[in-house]
Amino acid sequence: MSDDPFALFDRWFAAARESEPNDSNAMALATADAAGRPSVRMVLLKGHGPDGFVFYTNRGSRKADDLAANPHAALLFHWKSLRRQIRVEGAVSRVTDAESDAYFASRGRDSQLGAWASDQSRPLDERATFEARFAEMTTRFEGQDVPRPPHWGGYRVTPERIEFWQDRAHRLHERRLFVRDDARGWTEGLLFP
């Protein structure tokens, strides 16, 4: 048993990287707009630690619009091969420009060019339009590094609650809940399955 939810996350995440066939860092990101209408999609975890869980996106996307109106989110990691899941809830903030620049520089060139070419979540008349924009960006940045677009960057979910769920026989699952207590750090308890 661990009373540090980040140490426990690290152990479970390491096991997932060994057992999951694809995208062990995939997580469902749930947001809600200003009117409370929810939306969920899969994104990739690109950094984590005691300060939170980081993902990157186009800041003109629907998820970014939701986060601008309501800067709270929920994450769900589900590792079917391990029969485990982790739920994270908390406030969301933008990562620094330096963090966004560093991660963007680590991406593959086509992914970098795609970030320039895409108006993520906006209507697209036909696929050929996007492919033409991608070709334009390829030409524009030929022979040079691709800088991070000003509309692209990272977000950090700073957890207030982290729940670890482990499948058990006969649906007698184990649920451990960690809740941030600013005075004492984290409090831990169990939940009925």
ABEGO torsion letter per residue (X at the ends): XBABAAAAAAAAAAAAAAABABGAABBBBBBBBAAGBBBBBBBBBABBEAAEBBBBBBAABAAAAAAAABBBBBBBBBBAAAGBBBBBBEBBBBBBAAAAAAAAAABBAAAAAAAAABBBGBBBABAAAAAAAAAAAAAAABGBBBBBBAABBBBBBBBABBBBBBBBBGGBBBBBBBBBBAAAEBBBBBBBX
